[in-house]
Amino acid sequence: MKRSRQLARLLVAALVASVGAYAGWTRFRSPESMAQENPYRVWAALAKGSNVTVHYVGSDNTHAYFRVGVVFSSYYKVPACAVLMPETFSVRHGRSYTVRFRVQTAEAILRGATRCHENDGPFMGELERS
């Protein structure tokens, strides 16, 4: 009985350590190297609202980078022409912030969608800080 408790404690400690290591590893790796180009995942996370957290982490010349999730997070990149940010900065050179959809008229969405001809994904429009 005593041995099984020790084994259970050891397993719980190993699990907590591995979860913490994974969470830290995803925070310290570069978003450019980890990001998947999947604008639909970012769009779906934004559409879910309060269930999923979406952070803007920066941009480069061609893409805007987002971190989706809190503990187990993933990085995604979206063509810069498909999203209008309230504040942009280079990746790792600014403070990330949480974003959400901004309520827009259909006319504004259609007008903005013409900015990005090479984009295969959804036009997300203007995002705002939440």
C-alpha positions in Angstrom: 0.0 0.0 0.0 2.8 2.4 0.9 4.7 1.6 -2.2 1.6 2.2 -4.5 1.2 5.7 -2.9 4.8 6.5 -3.5 4.5 5.4 -7.1 1.3 7.4 -7.5 3.0 10.5 -6.2 6.0 10.0 -8.5 3.6 9.6 -11.5 1.7 12.8 -10.6 5.0 14.7 -10.1 6.2 13.5 -13.5 2.9 14.5 -15.1 3.0 18.0 -13.6 6.6 18.5 -14.6 6.0 17.3 -18.2 2.9 19.6 -18.6 4.9 22.5 -17.2 7.8 21.8 -19.5 5.5 21.6 -22.6 3.7 24.8 -21.7 7.1 26.6 -21.2 8.5 25.2 -24.4 5.7 26.5 -26.5 6.1 30.0 -24.9 9.8 30.3 -25.6 10.0 28.9 -29.1 9.7 31.4 -31.9 6.2 31.9 -33.4 7.7 32.0 -36.9 9.2 28.6 -36.5 6.2 27.0 -34.9 3.3 28.6 -36.7 1.1 26.7 -39.1 -0.6 28.6 -41.9 -4.2 27.8 -41.0 -6.4 30.9 -41.0 -9.5 28.8 -40.5 -8.3 27.7 -37.0 -7.8 31.3 -35.9 -11.2 32.2 -37.4 -12.9 29.3 -35.6 -11.3 30.2 -32.3 -12.4 33.8 -32.6 -15.9 32.7 -33.5 -16.1 30.6 -30.3 -15.7 33.8 -28.2 -14.9 33.3 -24.5 -14.3 29.5 -24.8 -10.9 29.9 -26.5 -8.3 32.7 -26.0 -6.6 34.2 -29.1 -3.5 36.4 -28.7 -1.9 38.5 -31.4 1.9 38.0 -31.0 3.2 40.1 -33.9 3.6 40.4 -37.6 6.2 40.3 -40.3 6.0 41.5 -43.9 3.6 38.8 -45.0 1.8 37.3 -42.0 0.2 38.1 -38.7 0.9 35.5 -35.9 -1.6 34.3 -33.3 -1.3 32.1 -30.3 -4.5 30.1 -29.7 -5.1 28.6 -26.2 -3.7 29.2 -22.8 -1.8 26.3 -21.3 -1.7 24.1 -24.4 -1.3 26.7 -27.1 -0.6 26.5 -30.8 0.8 29.2 -33.1 -0.9 30.1 -36.4 -0.1 32.5 -39.1 -2.6 34.4 -41.2 -1.8 36.5 -44.3 -1.4 40.1 -43.2 -3.9 41.3 -45.8 -6.7 39.1 -44.3 -6.8 40.8 -41.0 -6.8 44.4 -39.7 -5.2 44.8 -36.3 -5.6 47.8 -33.9 -1.8 47.8 -33.3 0.9 45.9 -35.1 4.5 45.2 -34.1 7.3 42.8 -35.1 7.2 39.3 -33.6 8.8 39.3 -30.2 9.2 43.1 -30.1 5.9 44.0 -28.6 3.5 42.9 -25.9 1.0 40.3 -27.1 -2.7 41.1 -26.5 -6.0 39.2 -26.7 -8.1 39.9 -29.7 -11.7 39.3 -30.7 -13.9 40.1 -33.7 -15.0 43.7 -34.1 -18.7 44.1 -35.1 -18.8 45.4 -38.7 -21.3 46.1 -41.4 -21.5 43.8 -44.4 -20.3 46.7 -46.6 -17.1 47.0 -44.6 -16.4 43.3 -44.8 -16.9 43.2 -48.5 -14.8 46.3 -49.1 -12.0 44.8 -46.9 -12.1 41.4 -48.5 -10.9 42.8 -51.8 -7.5 43.7 -50.2 -6.2 40.2 -50.3 -6.4 38.4 -53.6 -3.8 35.8 -52.8 -5.5 34.7 -49.6 -7.1 31.3 -49.7 -8.6 31.5 -46.2 -11.3 33.7 -44.7 -11.1 37.4 -44.5 -11.3 38.1 -40.8 -11.7 41.8 -41.0 -10.9 44.2 -38.2 -10.1 42.7 -34.9 -10.1 44.6 -31.6 -8.4 44.2 -28.2 -10.6 42.4 -25.7 
